[in-house]
Amino acid sequence: MEQNRFEKRFQNYLEYGFAMGGFVMKPYYDDGIKIAFVRADCFLPTQSTNDEIQAGVFINETRKGDKFYTLLEWHNWDGTDYVITNELYESKTKGSLGSKVPLSDLYPDLEETVTIQGLTHPLFVYVKPNLANNFEPDSPLGISIYANAIDTLKSLDIAFDSFQREFVLGKRRIMVPHTAIRTVVDPETGQMQRYFDINDEAYISYAENDTQKMIQEMAAELRIEEHISAINALLNILAAQTGFSSGTFAFTGGASVQTATQVISENSKTFRTKNSHEIMIEAGIKELIEAILQLLVIYQELPAIPDIDVTIDFDDSIAEDRQANANYYSGLVSMGLMPKLKAIMRIFDLPEEEAREWLAQIQQENGQQVPQMMESFLNTAETDEVG
């Protein structure tokens, strides 16, 4: 995981996955385990059930000179054999598959077909948001968290454009006679036409027959509050559609401020959504580890798949109040309901070995403090007796 910079890359592609409906992790062996990450738009399933993808094709587009190349990497099962087939296509038009060409044109070291025996899990893991696909209910593919909020996003874009336009059109201007306004030649009639430039901050014209010749200042009233209210209403709708509690998003920072403890204790929609997505993420990471272990056995870096239990420990520091968390476990220790070692592990998220070192150091420091306190008490008593 460290060699593949898993934490950084996984987080990036997790964001792509929420935006695009999923992503793929593809482990492979090349002098050790490597992990490739693939966006949802570069993967198509070819064999699946309602909730599991057994086979698929990866699409990798590259450009060389004025030609576009598309590498199709097929992952299929032939009985119990796992077969990976590579095909290269060449085209002069981007987005077009074109005609098939030899792999050696672009990938001289890549084999056309690789057969792997002994696998029980495909060499890829598809991770998707924990949302029902209401566009294609029978599809194993996921949907974006924004899939059912496109109309709201468009409305937000319109509302914000209108808000910005309010400042452009509402600039303070000076009214002058029409003779002082910019002119342009009409290409059809050849006559001079006067026009109003919205980017001109200085002038706006009187009517031609207006007898008023005095220069006057004009300032339009800006509809700031109306726009902010409309945008905030749309943001609340967006929050509901994407799985967040009402008030999570606010245009002016007016969202209700809650502590992490409140978010959890109130069983908010945001907290429930987070837990829901973690179910799919945890399952995906476990599948990845299973595939990696099988690869290590096949390439003889492990004699057999070890009998282990894989657990995923999510960092909930963002969603937890650390002070409340510490008080909770400290209270259990003081009531004799939890060992100090376990409390240290939970509060600071430490492995058992390091937590034991912490506990031993704490006990040693406390042991040193007791003689010092006794010495201070005795010195005080002697001073009182002399007095």
C-alpha positions in Angstrom: 0.0 0.0 0.0 2.8 2.4 0.9 4.8 1.6 -2.3 1.7 2.3 -4.4 0.8 5.6 -2.5 -2.5 4.0 -1.8 -3.9 6.6 0.6 -3.4 9.6 -1.7 -4.5 7.9 -4.9 -7.4 6.1 -3.3 -8.8 9.4 -1.9 -8.5 11.1 -5.3 -10.3 8.3 -7.2 -12.9 8.0 -4.4 -13.8 11.6 -5.3 -13.9 10.6 -9.0 -16.1 7.7 -8.0 -18.7 9.8 -6.2 -18.8 12.2 -9.1 -18.9 9.6 -11.9 -20.7 6.7 -10.3 -17.7 4.5 -9.4 -14.1 3.6 -10.1 -11.9 0.5 -10.4 -8.8 -0.7 -8.6 -6.8 -3.2 -10.7 -3.9 -5.0 -8.9 -1.2 -6.7 -11.1 2.2 -8.1 -10.6 5.4 -6.4 -11.9 8.3 -7.2 -9.7 5.9 -6.8 -6.8 2.3 -5.8 -6.5 1.2 -2.7 -8.3 -2.3 -1.1 -8.1 -3.8 0.7 -11.1 -6.8 3.0 -10.6 -9.3 3.5 -13.4 -12.2 6.0 -13.7 -15.7 4.8 -14.4 -15.7 6.1 -17.9 -12.8 3.9 -18.8 -14.4 0.6 -17.8 -17.3 -1.5 -19.2 -18.6 -4.7 -17.6 -19.0 -7.7 -19.9 -20.3 -10.3 -17.4 -22.1 -9.5 -14.2 -25.0 -10.2 -11.9 -27.1 -7.5 -10.3 -24.5 -6.7 -7.7 -21.2 -8.2 -8.9 -19.0 -7.8 -11.9 -17.1 -10.9 -13.0 -15.6 -9.6 -16.3 -15.0 -6.4 -18.1 -12.9 -4.4 -20.5 -10.6 -1.5 -19.7 -10.3 1.4 -22.2 -7.0 3.3 -22.4 -6.8 6.1 -24.9 -3.4 7.7 -25.9 -2.2 10.0 -28.6 1.0 9.7 -30.7 1.6 12.4 -33.3 -1.6 12.9 -35.3 -2.9 9.4 -34.4 -5.1 8.2 -31.6 -4.6 4.8 -30.1 -7.1 2.8 -28.0 -5.9 -0.2 -25.9 -8.7 -2.6 -24.9 -7.8 -4.8 -22.0 -10.3 -7.7 -21.7 -10.7 -9.6 -18.5 -12.7 -12.8 -18.9 -13.2 -16.2 -17.5 -12.6 -19.4 -19.5 -13.9 -22.0 -17.1 -11.7 -21.6 -14.1 -8.9 -19.9 -16.1 -8.6 -16.1 -16.0 -7.8 -14.7 -19.4 -6.5 -11.2 -20.1 -6.5 -10.2 -23.8 -5.0 -7.0 -25.1 -6.1 -5.3 -28.4 -4.8 -2.1 -29.9 -6.7 0.1 -32.3 -5.6 3.1 -34.3 -7.6 6.1 -35.5 -7.0 9.6 -36.9 -10.1 10.9 -35.1 -10.3 11.3 -31.3 -13.1 9.2 -29.8 -13.2 6.8 -32.7 -12.0 3.2 -32.2 -10.6 2.9 -35.8 -8.9 -0.2 -37.1 -7.0 -2.9 -35.2 -3.2 -2.8 -35.4 -0.4 -4.9 -33.8 0.4 -4.3 -30.2 4.0 -3.8 -31.1 3.2 -0.5 -32.7 2.8 1.1 -29.3 3.4 -1.6 -26.6 6.2 -3.9 -27.8 6.5 -5.6 -24.4 2.8 -6.3 -23.9 1.5 -9.8 -24.6 -1.7 -10.3 -26.5 -3.1 -13.0 -24.2 -2.2 -14.0 -20.6 -3.9 -16.9 -18.9 -3.8 -17.1 -15.1 -4.8 -20.2 -13.2 -5.8 -20.5 -9.6 -7.8 -17.3 -9.3 -11.2 -17.2 -7.6 -11.6 -13.4 -7.8 -11.2 -11.2 -10.9 -8.1 -9.0 -10.9 -10.1 -5.8 -10.5 -12.4 -4.3 -7.9 -15.3 -2.0 -8.8 -16.3 0.4 -6.1 -19.4 2.6 -6.3 -21.4 4.9 -4.1 -24.0 3.2 -2.0 -26.9 4.5 -4.1 -29.6 2.6 -5.9 -29.2 2.9 -9.7 -32.7 4.2 -10.5 -31.7 4.8 -14.2 -30.8 1.2 -14.9 -32.1 -1.0 -12.0 -30.6 -4.2 -13.4 -27.1 -2.7 -14.0 -24.2 -3.5 -11.6 -22.8 0.0 -12.3 -23.3 2.8 -9.8 -24.6 6.3 -10.3 -23.1 9.7 -9.3 -24.3 11.3 -6.1 -25.4 14.2 -8.3 -27.3 12.0 -10.8 -30.7 13.0 -9.4 -29.7 16.6 -8.8 -28.7 17.8 -12.3 -31.7 20.1 -12.6 -30.9 21.6 -9.2 -27.3 22.2 -10.3 -28.5 23.9 -13.5 -30.9 26.1 -11.5 -28.0 27.0 -9.1 -25.9 28.0 -12.1 -28.7 30.2 -13.4 -29.3 31.8 -10.0 -25.6 32.5 -9.4 -25.2 33.9 -13.0 -28.2 36.2 -12.3 -26.6 37.3 -9.0 -23.4 38.1 -10.7 -25.2 39.9 -13.5 -27.0 42.0 -11.0 -23.7 43.8 -10.2 -22.8 44.2 -13.9 -26.1 45.8 -14.9 -26.5 47.7 -11.6 -23.3 49.6 -11.8 -23.4 53.3 -10.9 -23.6 55.3 -14.1 -23.9 58.9 -15.3 -26.8 60.0 -17.5 -25.8 62.2 -20.5 -27.5 63.4 -23.7 -27.7 60.9 -26.5 -25.1 62.8 -28.5 -22.5 61.6 -26.1 -23.1 57.9 -26.5 -20.9 55.5 -28.6 -21.8 55.0 -32.2 -21.3 52.3 -34.8 -21.8 52.2 -38.5 -24.8 50.0 -39.7 -23.2 47.7 -42.4 -26.6 47.5 -44.3 -27.7 51.2 -44.3 -24.3 52.9 -43.7 -25.9 55.1 -41.1 -24.5 55.8 -37.7 -26.3 54.0 -34.9 -25.9 54.8 -31.2 -25.7 51.8 -28.8 -25.5 51.2 -25.0 -22.4 49.3 -23.8 -23.1 47.4 -20.6 -19.4 47.5 -19.8 -19.3 51.3 -20.0 -19.4 52.5 -16.4 -19.6 56.2 -17.3 -22.5 57.0 -19.5 -26.2 56.2 -20.3 -28.2 58.3 -22.8 -31.3 60.5 -22.5 -33.9 60.1 -25.3 -33.2 62.0 -28.4 -36.2 64.3 -27.9 -35.5 64.8 -24.2 -35.0 68.4 -23.4 -33.1 67.6 -20.2 -29.5 68.3 -20.8 -28.2 68.2 -17.2 -25.8 65.4 -16.4 -27.3 63.2 -13.7 -26.1 60.2 -11.6 -28.1 57.0 -11.7 -27.8 54.0 -9.3 -29.9 50.8 -9.7 -31.1 49.0 -6.6 -29.4 45.6 -6.3 -31.6 42.6 -5.3 -28.9 41.0 -3.1 -31.1 39.4 -0.4 -33.5 38.0 -3.0 -30.7 36.2 -4.8 -29.1 34.9 -1.6 -32.4 33.5 -0.4 -33.0 31.8 -3.8 -29.5 30.3 -3.9 -29.7 29.1 -0.3 -33.1 27.4 -1.0 -31.6 25.6 -4.0 -28.6 24.6 -1.9 -30.9 23.0 0.7 -32.6 21.0 -2.1 -29.1 19.9 -3.4 -28.2 18.8 0.1 -31.3 16.6 0.4 -30.7 15.1 -3.1 -27.1 14.3 -2.4 -27.5 12.8 1.1 -26.7 15.7 3.4 -28.6 17.3 6.2 -30.6 20.5 5.5 -28.3 23.5 6.1 -25.1 21.7 5.3 -24.5 24.0 2.3 -25.0 27.8 2.6 -24.0 30.6 0.2 -23.4 33.2 3.0 -22.0 30.9 5.7 -25.4 30.8 7.4 -25.6 27.0 7.7 -26.4 25.8 11.2 -23.2 25.2 13.1 -23.1 21.9 14.8 -20.4 20.0 16.7 -19.4 16.6 15.5 -21.0 15.1 18.6 -24.3 16.7 17.7 -24.0 15.4 14.1 -23.6 11.8 15.5 -26.0 12.0 18.4 -28.8 13.4 16.4 -28.3 10.6 13.8 -28.3 13.3 11.1 -28.7 12.5 7.4 -25.1 13.4 6.8 -23.8 10.9 9.4 -26.1 8.1 8.1 -24.9 8.8 4.5 -21.3 8.7 5.5 -21.9 5.3 7.2 -23.8 4.0 4.2 -21.0 4.8 1.7 -18.4 3.3 4.1 -20.1 -0.1 3.6 -19.3 -0.2 -0.1 -15.8 1.3 0.5 -15.0 -1.3 3.1 -16.2 -4.2 0.9 -14.1 -2.8 -2.0 -10.9 -2.7 0.1 -11.4 -6.2 1.4 -11.9 -7.5 -2.2 -8.7 -5.7 -3.2 -6.7 -7.4 -0.4 -8.2 -10.8 -1.4 -7.1 -10.3 -5.0 -3.6 -9.2 -3.9 -3.2 -12.3 -1.7 -4.2 -14.5 -4.6 -1.6 -12.8 -6.9 1.1 -13.3 -4.3 0.4 -17.0 -4.1 0.3 -17.3 -7.9 3.7 -15.6 -8.2 5.0 -17.7 -5.3 5.7 -14.9 -2.9 3.3 -16.6 -0.4 3.0 -20.4 0.0 -0.8 -20.1 0.6 -3.4 -17.6 1.3 -3.1 -16.9 5.1 -6.1 -17.5 7.3 -6.6 -13.9 8.4 -9.5 -11.5 9.2 -9.3 -8.2 7.4 -10.7 -5.2 9.3 -11.0 -1.7 8.0 -10.6 1.1 10.5 -12.0 4.4 9.2 -10.6 7.6 10.4 -13.7 9.3 11.9 -11.8 12.2 13.4 -13.7 14.6 11.2 -17.1 13.2 12.3 -16.1 12.8 16.0 -15.6 15.2 18.8 -12.2 14.1 20.1 -12.8 15.7 23.5 -16.1 13.9 23.9 -14.6 10.7 22.7 -11.8 10.9 25.3 -14.3 11.8 28.1 -16.4 8.8 27.1 -13.6 6.2 27.3 -12.1 7.9 30.4 -15.5 7.5 32.1 -15.6 3.8 31.3 -12.1 3.3 32.8 -13.0 5.2 36.0 -16.1 3.0 36.4 -14.1 -0.1 35.9 -15.8 -1.1 32.7 -12.8 -0.9 30.4 -9.1 -1.6 30.7 -6.8 1.4 30.4 -4.9 -0.3 27.6 -8.1 -0.6 25.5 -9.0 3.0 26.2 -5.6 4.3 25.1 -6.0 2.3 21.9 -9.5 3.7 21.2 -8.8 7.3 22.1 -5.5 7.7 20.2 -6.1 5.0 17.5 -2.9 3.2 18.4 -1.9 -0.5 17.8 -1.8 -2.6 20.9 2.0 -2.8 21.1 2.4 1.0 21.0 -0.5 1.4 23.5 1.3 -0.9 25.9 4.4 1.3 25.7 2.3 4.3 26.4 0.7 2.7 29.4 4.0 1.5 30.8 5.5 5.0 30.5 2.4 6.5 32.2 2.7 4.1 35.0 6.4 4.8 35.4 5.8 8.6 35.5 3.0 8.1 38.0 5.3 6.0 40.1 7.9 8.7 40.1 5.4 11.3 41.2 4.3 9.4 44.3 7.7 9.6 46.1 8.1 13.3 45.2 4.6 14.0 46.7 5.5 12.1 49.9 8.9 14.0 50.2 7.1 17.3 49.8 4.5 16.3 52.4 7.2 15.3 54.9 9.2 18.5 54.4 6.0 20.5 55.0 5.3 18.5 58.2 8.8 19.1 59.6 8.6 22.8 58.9 5.3 23.0 60.8 6.8 21.1 63.8 9.8 23.4 64.0 7.5 26.4 63.9 
